[in-house]
Amino acid sequence: MDPVIVVGGGPVGLSLSLALAGQGVPCVVLDEGPGKDEPRPARSVVLHSDTVSMAHRLGCTTLRDEGAYYAAWRTMRRGRDSGRITFEDLPAPLHLPQHALTRGLRDAAVAEPLVRLVTDTRLDSLEQDGRGVTAHTRGAETTWWRGSHLVGCDGARSTVRKLLGIRFPGRTAVERHAVAALRTELPWPGEALLHRGATGEVTARPLPDGVWRLDWLLPPRGGLVTPDALVTLIRDTLAGWCGGTTPPYDLIDTGVHTLHHRLARRWRDGRAFLAGDAAHLLGALGTQGVEEGLRDAENLAWKLALDWHQGASEALLDSYEEERRRAVAARLRVADQALPALRGGAGLRTYLPGAARSAEGLLTDGHLGRGALGGEPTYAPPVAVREVPTATEPGGPVANVPVTAPDGSTVPLRDLLGRGRLLVLLVAPGTGVWDRRHWLGAGLMPRLAAAVSALPVRAELLVADGYPGAPAHTVLLVRPDGHLAATFAGVRPAELYEAADAVRCGPPAPAAGVPSALDETSTTPTGVID
């Protein structure tokens, strides 16, 4: 079977190709660029627990060496401390340069035999039929490519989106930010900072080796930011934080970041899909765009992998657009409606009914990956099975509890995502201290193991000492991307089967010439039409 064609070699395209390869699907990545990025520490991303876990699973090694976890989150108002949050009981955000994330993912892709990277290659046409996509490129490899599917991860000016004739409406220049990366000493080593004062809104985010990214929200109708004006901003800001005296600093990189809010009308056209900036532009807090693109890749990968291996229903492939477009649209709606009020200090309840928190608190939630401005998405489950209430609503991201597999290994739950399998988790207190020889054949395990082996898609059986809000003998069904599908009180084979079938949106429609579920022999990612 032909590989999946991924157009675009940025963090989203590389993540998608690695996620597919991890599920046994070969990929060809067509990258218009040279395969390397200029170091730009002023262009950075913030990842939260779900996307950090995803990047680790994909083999990105630069997170540890070139990223910095926040030691704390500090808020200031007019030069005075107004709040501080530490991360003892919740995961800290990770801040790193975007080029470092891209390089780490590219290194992992180079080492992955099921991924082929083709650089200096530009897509100029594509055609679809009932069995795949044919694409033509010019550049280093001027040729035709054949793929089972094609995904446009080629950025805001997406060629794929234009070739598919998909509109990309939205708002231009929603905000402007002046950005600088500099090496200096601030009074709060390793702590991220939100300062709202007479000079407006400023954030400071730490990077390794004493480097900081400073980000100033500019006036909506301001003129050009000259080098002299930026230096004045830097000196005045640092002096305000350091007792009135500007500390020594080494200016490394600068830029002006203009935010646009756009949302593609469609994210799927037959066997072609859009992801990342090709599908949406957002980032009202300066660093969210890449993270939402990684969530696109996580959501789409397992659905394409299921279709590649054994066929998937049209409803499952459509669910990528339904789930991810709805999630991003909700984020854009909150940003477009609430942020002007938050920053202007008026009318919060008009935009966020029931909101009693301060503007500072709501902005903090967005920066820390919580609430309407920053929280992980929840997807409406295809069937609302919730026999047992837990701390996670159906469709929400599962808690990263320690789990034990039948082979006796114990790992965080999210380490087992991204393999194209459903996860069936039994809450069994005391399992962690039992020898596996005892609990594998005891209690509910034999019946549950038989039920899991009979499911219509591949699944893995796990046990955990506990899960937030779940009593003993609760069974949780988790999607391959880590979202809770259903909960049951004990072993219910028929109901479990029904819920698993609902997760895949029913069986695939029969089609002539489609390989069987056991035909996985074509694993060489060439895709070139001779």
Disulfide bonds with the S-S distance in Angstrom:
none
